[in-house]
Amino acid sequence: MFSRDTVARFQNLETPFYYYDLNVLDQTLMSCKAASEKFAFHVHYALKANFNEQILKAIQKSGFGADCVSGNEVKKAIEIGFDPGKVVFAGVGKSDREINEALDNNIYCFNVESVQELGVINELALKQGKQARVAIRINPNVDAHTHQYITTGLEENKFGVNQWELPACVEELKRCSNLELIGIHFHVGSQITNLDVFKSLCLKVNELNTWFLERGFDLKVLNVGGGLGVDYHHPDENAVNDFMSFFEIYDRFLERRTGQEVHFELGRALVAQCGSLISRILYVKNGLKKNFLVLDAGMTELMRPALYQAYHKIENITADSANSIVSYDVVGPICESTDCFGKEVELPESKRGDIIAIRSAGAYGEVMASGYNLRERVRSVYS
């Protein structure tokens, strides 16, 4: 919901742009922090969701760690002020340069995604005369019941180590004197709204935690990843996630030995609802079977609907609410048929110049923006 003053402000700004409500962000961070601290859980923010500097500074000030999936994300996190001792580095294809730079910065842990990667990190750590802390990312083969493009924890996915490869990991770890195994790591997917998925994950983590103990590894960290979904259909009613219910699942079902830490890597759940993509209607095209609203924002500004048919609530925030309701396909200006934000969206009758808000765009929005069609880079505005 946007106030009159906010809408009036938008009308005086050039579109498109991302609008970030920093009050919503602060409320979300406070809620997550309070819930995680109740159970002594550790939260790392997943930079891939949004690396806007204003957003990162707010998250860093809240005391969270950083979950990175590229060397530049590691570099950015440390530049912003995240404690290197709270930075973890995941990714199925870490380059030698990225690993060396992470070693230079003495990050907390590498989340390792293959047997071969263990040997590579060991070799590079040896050359630097360092001991690298690692956690093995394991595919638990737990179905996240989410879109196939954002499922990551099945054996058919490219991420992590399959369970049948674990004996080979143990043998490699015994050979690698410059590695310290501190934990096991999991991430089953994104936008998970069925909390039973996380219960299933806990049961698998318990099994594997015991498996490693039986082989002489008393693990310090159980990193269960993230994946907590948000309510894209009701962004105002559910602006802040129910973090307490999420963490309670792990507190009830995850078996921890004395001194074991539980780590999370949350991204979308922290930032999605604070961001909206603000755009203007360029043209209204009325047809016999279809009506189109052509916006000045497109898939170059928000890729999610084109990439994996993602839903975002679309609002005309300047139309007269008394106008009759019309069904529109809301599309962008990019020369691709997939450049569509929503089909048959019911909105008040709209006209050229009206302002459209595409909600819950704070995660995987600005970070995926591109210069396709030589589009200018989308800018940001803050509350």
N, C-alpha and C positions, 0 to 999 in steps of 0.2 A: 504494500500500500504506500503510495507516494502522497505527501502533503501538497497542498496547493502551492506553497512557496517553492517546493522542490520542482513541481511541474512547470511553474513560471520560470524558474532558473533554466530548466532544460530547453525551453522555447527560445532562449537567448543564446544557446550554444550550438556550435556546428556539430552535426551528427555525421557518422555514428561514433559512439564512445561507450566505454565501460563505465558504469556508475557503481562505486563501492560504498555501501553503507557501513561505516566503521563502527557505528553503535551496535549493529547486528553482529559484526565480527567480534567485538569485545564481549558481548553477552555469550556468544558461542564459546569463546576461549575460556571465559570464567566458568561456564557450566562444565566443560570438559575437564578443566584443571581440578575443580572441586570433586568431581566424581572419580577421577583417576587417583587423586591423592587419598581418598577414603580407603582405597585398596592397596595403596603404595605401588601403583602401576606407573610405568615410565612411558611417556608419549613422545614420539618423534613425528614431526610434521613432514608429510611427503611433498617436497618442493615441486614435483611434476604437476601437481594440481594447479598451482598458481605461484609464480615467482615474481609478481609485482612487488617492488621494493617496499611500498607502504604496508602491504599485507605482511611481508616477511618481517619487517621491523616490529609490527604489533605482536606477531607470533613469538619472535625471539624474546621480546620483553616479558612475555607470559611465562618464560622459563622452559619451553618445550625444546626437545632436541630436533635434529634434522635428518630426514631420510632422503638420500640422494640417489639418482640413477644415472648420473653422468659426471665426468670430471668437472665440467663447468658448474654443475649444481653444487658440488662440494666446494668449489672456489667461491661461488656466490654466497653460500651459507656462512662461510667463515668471514667473508668480507662484511656481511651484515652484522656479524657479532655472535653467531651461534658458537657455543663452546665446542672445539674440535673433539673433546671427550664425550660429546653427545651426538656426534655425526656418524651415521652409518651409510655405507656405500653398497648398493645393490646394482643389479644389471647383468643381463645374460652375456653382454659383449664388452667387457671393460678392456680398453686398450692398455698397452704397457705404459704409455705416457700418463694416462689417467691413474693407473695404479701407483706409479712413482710419485705423482703429485699428491695423492692421498697419503702415501707413506711419509712424504715430506712434511705434511700437516699433522701427522700423528693422530689420525682420526681414530674413533673408538673401535670400529669393526668393519670388516668386509663381509657382506652377505654373499657367499660363494655359490655359484650356480652350476658348476660342473666339476668332475674329478680333475680334468686337465687344468682348470683354473687354480686349483690348490697348488699344483706344481709351479705354475707361472708366478703366483704371488710369492711363494717361498723363494724362488730364484731371485726375484727382484728385491725382496726383503734382505736376502743374504748379501747382495751387492751393496746395500745401504747399511749393513751391519745392524739391522733392526729385527725385532720380533713383531710379526703382524698378527693381530687378533682376528679370528674368522668365526663366522657362523655358517653352517651349511643350510642352504635353502632347499627344503625337501618338498616334493610334490606329494601331498597327502592323499591325492585322488579323491578329494571331497568335492562334490558337485555344488557349486555356489548358486545354482538355479537363477542365473542372471544371463544377460545377452552373451552369445557365443564369442563375441569379439573382446569382451572384458572378463572372461573366465580365464584363470591363470593356474589353477591348482590341480588340473587333471594330467594324466600321463601323456595325453596327446598334445599338451601345450609345450611351448619351447622353453618355459621357465623351469629353473631348479633341477634338483637331482631326483631321479626316480628311486623308490625304496629298494629296488633290487640292485642299485648301484652303491648302496651304503657300505657293504663290506669292502669294496674297492676304495671308498673314501677313507675308511679306517686305516687300510694299508698305506695309502698315500700320506695320511697324517703322521703315521709312525715314521715315515721316511723323511718328512719335511721338518727339519729341526728349527726352522725360523718361523713356524706357525704355531699359534696357540688357539686351540678350539675352545671357544667360550660359550657356544650356544648352538641352537637349531632355530631355523627361521621358516616361516610359512606365510603364504598369501594366496588365498583361494579365488579372489576375484574382486570386482568392484560393484557398487550399487546393490549391495545385499540388504534386503529388507526383511527377510525371514530369519529371525534370530536363531532358529533351530540349526541353521547352517553352522553357526559359531559353536553350538553345543557339539555337533559332529566333529568339528575341528579339534575341540578340546580333547575328546576321547582319543583321537589319532595322535595328538601331541603327547598325551599321557603314555601311550604305547611306545612311542619312539624315544621319549625321555628315559623310560626304563631300559629300552634296547641299548642305548648308549651307556647307561650306568653299568649294565652287565658286562660291557666291554672296556670298562675302566675309565670312562669319561663322566665325571661328575660336573655336569654343565651348570654354568652360572646364569645363563640367559635363555629364556623361552620367548622368542620373538614371534608373535602370532599375526603380525602384519596389520592390515586395516580392512577396508571393504565395506564399512558401515554406510548404508545408503541414506539418501535424503528424500524428502517429500516434494517431488517436482510439481505435483498437482495442486498443492496447497502451501505455497511458500510463505504466506503471511500467518496462517494458523499454526504452522509447524516450522517457524523460522530457526528454532534451536532444537537440535536432536536430543533424544532421550538417552544421554550418555550413561546415566546411572543404570538403566536396564541392560545396556550393552555390556558394561563392565561387570555387572552382577553375574552374567552368564559365565564369564571366565572365572570369577571368584568362586562360583558354585561347582564348576565342572573341571577346572584345571587343577591337576594334582601337582603341588609345588613342594619340593624339599626345602628344608631350612636354608635360608640364604639365597634361594633362587629368585631371580628377578623376572618379571613379566614385562615385555616391551611391546608397544603398539606403534603402527605406522599409519596414522590417519591423515587424509588429505581432503577429499571431497566433503566429508562430514564437518570439517572446520571452516571451509571457505565458500561452499557452493551458494548458500542462501544470501550472502552479503553482496553478491554481484548481480547486476542486470546489464544487458546490452540494450542501449537506447538508440533508436533509429527513427528516421522520418519516412513517411510514405511519399515516394516519387510519383507513382502513377496508380490509378485504379482502372483495372480492365474488367469490364462486365461482359460476360459471354452467355451463350444459351445454356450451357451445362456447368460452366465454371466461372467464378469471379476471382480475380487476382488482386492482391495488394503487392505492389513491387516496392521494396524498401531500398534505402541507400546502404544498408548493411547486408552482407551475404555470407556465404560459407567461408570466405576469407577472414571474417571476423569471428564467426562461431561455426566450427567444423562439426560439432557433435551430431546434429541431425543428419547431415550428409554421410558421415562416417559410419555411424551405427544406429540410424533411425531413432535417435534419442528424442524424447519428449521434453519440451519446455513450455510452460504456460506463457501465452502471448496476450498482452493487454493493450488496448488503445487507451492511453491515459489522458487524451485531450478531447475525445469525441463526447458529444452530449449523451449522457446515459439514457435519455428518453428516446433516442433514435431507435428505429426498428432494427432487429437483429438480422444480420446477413452472414451467410457462410462464405468464407474466403479461403483460398490457398495463399498463404503468406510466403512470398519468395524474395530472393535477392537479385542483384544485377549481374551476377557472374554468368559467363557463357558455359554453363553446365546444367543439364536437366536436374541433377541432384541438388542444386542450390535452392532448397526449399526448407523453410523452418517449420511448417505445419500445413496439413491439408484439412480442408473443411473446418476451419477454425471459426467459431461463432463469435462475432464481434458486433458492437453497434455500427450502424452504417458509417463508413469511413470515407475520408476525402484526402486529396493531395495536401501534404503539409502536416497531417496529423502525426502525433508522436506515438511510437510503438515501443513498449518495454517487453523484452524477452527475459523472463525471470530465471532465477536459480542458475545464473551463468558465471558464478565466481570460480567454479572448478572446471578445468579443461576447456576454458573459453579463450581468454586472452593468450594463454600459453601456446595455443595451437594456431593462432592467427598467422596468416601468410601474406606474401606479396603477389600472389597469383593474379594475373591480368594487370600487373604493375600497380596494384592497389597500394595506397599509402597505409603505413602501419597504424592500427587503431590506437587511439589515445585513451587516457583514463581520467575520470573525475571522481572526487571524493566528497563524502558528506561532511 
